[in-house]
Amino acid sequence: MLYRQNAYKYLLLFVILALSVVLFTSLYIHNKEKNLLDSKYKESAKNTKEFIKNLIENKQNATLAIAISLAKDDRLYSYMKNRTYKNFEYEKISSQMREYTKFKNVWIQIIDKNGTSIYRSWTKKTNDNLLFRKDLNKMFKKQDITTSISVGKFDLSIKARTPIFDDGKFLGALEVITHFNSISKRLKKRGIDAIIAVDKKYKSRLTFPLTTNFIDDYYISNLDASKKFINYLKQNNINNYFNIKDYKIENTLFITSYELRDDNGGHLASIISFKDKNSIDIQAIKDYKRQMIMLVVILLIILVFIFTLYVYNIDSKNINRLNSRLKKHIKQLKIQENKKQSILDSQSSIMVITDGVNIINANKQLLKFFKDIRTLQEFREKYVCVCTQFIDMQDNSYIFDKDYDGKNWAEYILSKPHKNFKAAMKNHYGSIRHFSVKVSKGEYDDYIIVTLADISSEIEQKQQLKYLNNNLEKLVNKKTLELKKLNESLEDKIKDEIFKSQEKDRLLFQQSKITAIAETLNNIAHQWRQPLSTISTATSGMQLQKEMKILDDETFNDSCETILRSTKTLSKTIDNFSNFFVQEKQKIEFKLSDSIHETLKFLNSTFEEKNIIIDYSMDKDIKIYGYKQEFQQSLLSIFDNAIYAVCTNKDIKNRIISIEIKNNCLSIRDSGDGIDEEDLDKVLEPYFTKKHQAFGIGMGLYMVQELLVKHMKYEIEVKNSTFSYNNKEYYGALIFINFN
């Protein structure tokens, strides 16, 4: 009876103890899970806001880069200065950017110095004043490059402005405008639906809104706004979703808000983001909960085991043996744990075992670095994870506590095993220390082993080397500046010498022109000789017949007509020479054959007088763009040299000049026995001549080269060559001009 009463007491005690364990551990697990979930959701909300912030900053930088690039166009200043606003073609640039880049909706606006919009690439609406915008007013006062987010007449947008000056005079500004549609699309790719709601105080300003979506008086800016979430905000009062501190959970929705403010801190709009709550990775929290439940089950099993021992009155001998085994097993476990800890503590680097969020274990090097804590438990309570102390160094090789496309920092390192990552933390003195980060995963559990090796000395050495390089660069720049000044001094001296040389060239060139004029007058004299002879003969004939009184009317009239014809010939000769040397003001397109014919016509009397035969052939005519008269004067110089060469041939039957147009090239050959081989490389140089001083100063072919090679970009070659005429071989100089 006593045994049964004791059994009931023990059973009641066991039930009370078991229920207490279950109750208290359930409450603990529930609160711990709630805290961990809150921490995870706060982290997710923080990452979403950071992502939105980065997207906006990147969009602002890209918009500013476009504005600066467009402001480099010199035509912009010309159109502004001359008020030729119709010449702006920025709508074409916007269209090309939409087709070939990721910028699908870039607007470009030109604003005059009075703040009036004089051009918009997206609409014909202009001539309205925009100084109601605070950001534009600020820019007009500073007259400097600025960026902003503001609400205009058309939309909430990101704007970048560059001032337009002409000789220091402020003409206005070029403004590039981009929108938040690409930002909402980027969020959509990460599973986040965004509603960008503009403050209702701007409703009256939006006279030409880009979208037709409104929730009460709040304008919805993004074109891809989901109708599902627009209706959701209408039904649940949109005012409840502004200025959400961290996050809000409603049904299966995870909701955050990001506030957009102007330069003065005024509220512009809110980006309300919706995300499926189940898409947030809480596997670590579930694993923790499962482990705690397993611990409770193990504890209950131990209680059942103890109760069974007492109820069935296990003899003390067996109990002692069991206790001995249990103590021995516990001791072995402690020895193994101490060995593991000793291995960890023996490492010179900081070693941490974590699940990516919470710290599980660490070696003593961690406690040495963080001198404000004495135990690992204190570290957990104060810092939770070592990652919370990582500093953002604005360097992709440095890791810190943020969301890496759905992965935490440790998972991100594991996903990129071939990349070397670093981390930076402040020690108790406030100095930044740099660490090489290596991460590995356990074979039998999901725990992550992190090794932080101090590489601060290496980083400092690199920084010192960079400092030395910068100083060296400054020294080089200083010496370069000194050399530049010395070079400028030398350039001034060289310019003086060049000026003296050019003055000498000018005098010699003037002498060359005088020689050319003498040759021209000689050609005129040749062409005038026959008409003058005819006039003289007709006049003397009439005079003789008059004296002999045998001059009749018919003879008088015939003689007068002969004199008139000869006079017209003289006049026409003067006109031809005048037209040949007329100065042109603009380039034209002309045929090569026309220039050759006009030049040959000019020299016709010379050819006749000196018994020179012209052999002319052409397969296909060539069109030339340039100054026709200058080109013909170049041909005149070439023919003049050829005439001089063939006239050295005493046999007048062998005075041949061959002209050939073939394969877009012009060849001019003469039968003047050629040029001495040692002189071939000199004939195109200035002042080189084999003629007597009375016939030239050596500037003819040099001026031909200046025009054809340097100005018209053709090729000219001078050499000796043989050619055939009437089945007879001739040898002489060849001037070869390539028009290809």
Secondary structure, DSSP 8 states (H G I E B T S, - for coil): -HHHHHHHHHHHHHHHHHHHHHHHHHHHHHHHHHHHHHHHHHHHHHHHHHHHHHHHHHHHHHHHHHHHHHHT-HHHHHHHHHT-GGG--HHHHHHHHHHHSS--S-EEEEEETTSBEEEESS-S----B-TTSHHHHHHHHHTS-EEEEEE-SS-EEEEEEEEEEETTEEEEEEEEEE-SHHHHHHHHHTTEEEEEEE-GGGTTT-SS-S---EETTEEE--TT--HHHHHHHHHT-GGGGSS-SS-EEETTEEEEEEEEE-TTS-EEEEEEEEEEGGGS--HHHHHHHHHHHHHHHHHHHHHHHHHHHHHTT--HHHHHHHHHHHHHHHHHHHHHHHHHHHHHHT-SSEEEEE-SSSEEEE-HHHHHH-TT--SHHHHHHHHSSGGGG----S-TTB--SS-BTTB-HHHHHHH-TTS-EEEEEE-TTS-EEEEEEEEEE-SSSS-EEEEEEE-HHHHHHHHHHHHHHHHHHHHHHHHHHHHHHHHHHHHHHHHHHHHHHHHHHHHHHHHHHHHHHHHHHHHHHHHHHHHHHHHHHHHHHHHHHHHTT---HHHHHHHHHHHHHHHHHHHHHHHHHHHHT---SS-EEEEHHHHHHHHHHHTHHHHHHTT-EEEEEESS--EEEE-HHHHHHHHHHHHHHHHHHHTT-S-GGG-EEEEEEETTEEEEEE-S----GGGTTTTTSTT---S-TTT--S-HHHHHHIIIIIIT--EEEEEEEEEEETTEEEEEEEEEEE--
